[in-house]
């Protein structure tokens, strides 16, 4: 639909869907699809959708977000109890708060660490979850388990609304991390059901794992671990005095939850990373245009594109735990000179050994990698071609950071692939997996080492490539899924996509458990057997009739397999980058 619908608060969607009659609930998914195909226009803070030739539906979003049911109005005869209002809320992105500076989950998803060691003072009674929080966690776990059992095909707008209702209750109970994880599940499910090109099954599986992990562990957890599982609704900013910052690069932000903009990464004189963000409700146009907007800090007139190559002198600086710079009234900032990537202090970022950079990312630090590479060709994968590069004897797979055609990532990757043999300094984002893989974000200019290219914002041309270059090479490289662990991971992903019924099919995965055990992955084999057993478990009553399934048991078996797979793959990832 064009224009983009504004994000809708989870409580609004849950209330509108909950008010529908059983008959209208059955028609909701069809109503969402029909509404998405209708013409729409934007007038300021209002989006108007033509439901039919004589009826309009209006969505009012002051500030860019729909926060009340009365902001969605329909002119049909059945309003306000009509299907159209619930369909509009279900078709719109879920409002989860403005994304953080790195374009990752919203501030609600930030883990809170109240003390350096995360533990209660010696002799004190560890804090426990309140009764309200335990209840909210259990309700959210049950709702998430039901969505998992249904799979993406079965998790329609009604199940999504029930999950959003439970997520809203968790937020009210003081569980912002669980809330953000649940919103991520709904967003990923919608992307899968709509065949969104940006949908990734691994992202959906990760969202399911996060919400189930938090809600499963929270009722029994105490002390510092409880604080981290609760999360925090806001990023606390701390004073950091005066900072001399040097621009690194800018990247566009375009999320499935309806936010867009740009983030500029900088480093201070000690090599610490800081970000300046301009992210707000919007679509691809805002993502591609935000780089030319002035940064929101102090009185500087620098744009994000200019800051990525210049510098900034900040006084009265405030910084969040993730490095995001505050823009309070007391902050002053003026333009300063920048430095090249090969000059101090930026050069220090590339001096850190690659294995150490990867370990930092896997341990929860920032996930940027600073690499010196030689382009060597391309490799064909199921999701498209990737750019191969050599870094000190290690073969890397560099892939696009975003698939939106409005952003130049993919076109720039193709052009770089036409310049094998080029030696470049790059910035990439780690993608954990059994082979070294990263999202390519920025690079030195192929023919001018003193210049740099923000690959999500700048467009390379054929004239930018070296005059003399080797012919493009398509290399034969090992398949990603040659490791036996993929036998378990495949079932974990199948459950997310097809639901419990897919794994309950007779002889589904027969022999995989034995193969895992033969290669020494005994635990993986046991977890796979338990996952199939939980999927096929259907008890009968005294009359032989099938009883309802137990989504909780299936979710526990799936969660155990998902967590195990992730931990083993983290180890494989660290080993791959250390080879």
Secondary structure as UniProt FT lines:
FT   STRAND          7..9
FT   HELIX           10..18
FT   HELIX           22..26
FT   HELIX           28..36
FT   STRAND          40..43
FT   TURN            44..45
FT   STRAND          46..52
FT   TURN            53..54
FT   STRAND          55..60
FT   HELIX           62..64
FT   STRAND          65..66
FT   HELIX           69..71
FT   STRAND          72..74
FT   TURN            77..80
FT   HELIX           83..91
FT   STRAND          94..95
FT   TURN            101..102
FT   HELIX           107..109
FT   TURN            122..123
FT   HELIX           131..154
FT   HELIX           157..172
FT   TURN            173..174
FT   HELIX           176..193
FT   TURN            194..195
FT   TURN            197..198
FT   HELIX           201..218
FT   TURN            219..220
FT   HELIX           223..230
FT   STRAND          237..254
FT   TURN            256..257
FT   STRAND          259..267
FT   TURN            269..270
FT   STRAND          273..281
FT   HELIX           284..289
FT   HELIX           290..292
FT   TURN            298..299
FT   HELIX           304..307
FT   TURN            308..309
FT   STRAND          311..320
FT   TURN            321..322
FT   STRAND          324..325
FT   TURN            329..330
FT   STRAND          332..336
FT   TURN            341..342
FT   TURN            344..346
FT   HELIX           347..351
FT   HELIX           354..362
FT   TURN            363..364
FT   STRAND          368..381
FT   TURN            382..383
FT   STRAND          384..391
FT   TURN            392..393
FT   STRAND          394..400
FT   TURN            405..406
FT   HELIX           409..417
FT   TURN            420..421
FT   STRAND          423..430
FT   STRAND          437..445
FT   TURN            446..447
FT   STRAND          448..454
FT   TURN            455..457
FT   HELIX           462..464
FT   HELIX           480..482
FT   TURN            484..485
FT   HELIX           486..498
FT   HELIX           500..503
FT   TURN            506..511
FT   HELIX           512..518
FT   TURN            519..520
FT   HELIX           522..536
FT   TURN            542..543
FT   HELIX           551..578
//
